[in-house]
Amino acid sequence: MIYLFIKQYYKSIVIGILILWLSLSGSNSLVPGKMLNIPYIDKMGHFAMYAFFSGVLLLDSCRWRTSRHFRYAVLLFPLLFGALMEILQMTLTTSRQAETLDLIANITGVSAGILLAHIILKILERFRSSAPDQT
């Protein structure tokens, strides 16, 4: 059962581990944000990471033969994961701090990822229904 879960969600798991590492590693090791010197670039990073995470998670969960309610309940995970990362930054690291704007960027990223994955699913559905039957 665990093997099947990992096989199904390996992309989401890798993205989650990457987010975990980026969230808890020292901010000095993340030089590109400092080099670019763009205001709120870290918030854009939060948004992009969580959009990608939730989008891939939704697409991964669509392969299971489950109800739509389960698929969307799975998306509570990135929301809770984002909140947990902020708490862990506050409690476990000295070079990072929890920020409300980071959490807002995480939440809006999850929402955008859901929307984008939903659009991709609709497009794929149209392609599948318009493709000629090859049987």
C-alpha positions in Angstrom: 0.0 0.0 0.0 2.8 2.4 0.9 4.6 1.5 -2.3 1.5 2.4 -4.4 1.1 5.7 -2.5 4.7 6.6 -3.2 4.4 5.5 -6.8 1.3 7.6 -7.3 2.5 10.7 -5.4 6.3 10.7 -5.9 6.2 14.0 -7.8 4.3 15.7 -5.0 6.5 14.1 -2.4 9.7 15.4 -4.1 8.2 18.9 -4.3 7.1 18.8 -0.6 10.7 17.7 0.4 12.1 20.6 -1.7 9.8 23.1 -0.1 10.7 21.7 3.3 14.4 22.1 2.6 14.0 25.6 1.2 11.8 26.6 4.1 14.2 25.4 6.8 17.6 26.0 5.3 19.5 29.1 6.2 18.5 32.2 4.3 22.2 32.9 3.6 22.4 29.8 1.4 19.6 31.2 -0.9 21.8 33.7 -2.7 19.6 34.4 -5.8 17.0 36.3 -3.8 19.7 38.6 -2.4 21.3 39.1 -5.8 18.2 40.1 -7.6 17.2 42.6 -4.9 13.5 42.7 -6.0 11.0 43.7 -3.4 8.8 40.7 -2.2 10.7 38.2 -4.4 10.4 35.7 -1.6 6.6 36.1 -1.6 6.6 35.4 -5.3 8.7 32.3 -4.6 6.2 31.2 -1.9 3.3 31.7 -4.3 5.0 29.8 -7.2 6.2 26.9 -5.0 2.7 26.3 -3.4 0.9 26.8 -6.8 3.2 24.1 -8.3 2.8 21.9 -5.3 -1.0 22.0 -5.1 -1.3 21.7 -8.9 0.9 18.6 -9.1 -0.8 17.2 -6.0 -4.3 17.6 -7.6 -3.1 16.1 -10.9 -1.5 13.2 -9.0 -4.7 12.5 -7.0 -6.8 12.5 -10.2 -5.3 9.2 -11.2 -6.9 7.5 -8.2 -10.4 6.1 -8.6 -11.8 8.3 -5.9 -14.6 10.8 -5.6 -14.0 14.5 -6.4 -14.5 15.3 -2.7 -11.4 13.2 -1.8 -9.4 14.9 -4.5 -10.1 18.3 -3.2 -9.7 17.2 0.4 -6.2 16.2 -0.5 -5.5 19.9 -1.2 -5.9 20.7 2.5 -2.4 19.2 2.8 -0.5 22.0 1.1 -2.4 24.6 3.1 -1.6 22.8 6.4 2.0 22.1 5.2 2.5 25.9 4.4 1.2 26.8 7.9 3.5 24.2 9.5 6.5 25.5 7.6 5.9 29.0 9.0 5.6 27.6 12.5 8.8 25.5 12.0 10.6 28.5 10.7 9.7 30.4 13.8 10.6 27.6 16.2 13.5 25.7 14.6 15.5 28.2 12.7 17.5 31.3 13.7 17.9 32.7 10.2 14.3 32.6 9.2 11.1 33.9 10.6 7.4 33.3 10.3 5.6 36.0 8.3 1.9 36.5 7.7 2.6 37.6 4.2 4.4 34.3 3.5 1.3 32.4 4.7 -0.9 34.6 2.5 1.4 33.9 -0.5 1.2 30.2 0.3 -2.6 30.2 0.4 -3.0 32.2 -2.8 -0.4 29.9 -4.5 -2.4 26.9 -3.5 -5.6 28.5 -4.9 -3.8 29.4 -8.2 -2.4 25.9 -8.4 -5.9 24.4 -8.0 -7.3 26.7 -10.6 -4.5 25.9 -13.1 -4.7 22.2 -12.5 -8.5 22.4 -13.0 -8.0 24.2 -16.3 -5.4 21.6 -17.4 -7.8 18.8 -16.5 -10.6 20.4 -18.6 -8.2 20.8 -21.6 -7.1 17.2 -21.3 -10.7 16.1 -21.1 -11.6 18.0 -24.3 -8.6 16.5 -26.1 -9.6 13.0 -25.0 -13.2 13.4 -26.0 -12.3 14.9 -29.4 -9.6 12.3 -30.2 -10.7 9.7 -32.8 -11.3 6.2 -31.4 -8.4 3.9 -32.3 -10.1 0.6 -31.4 
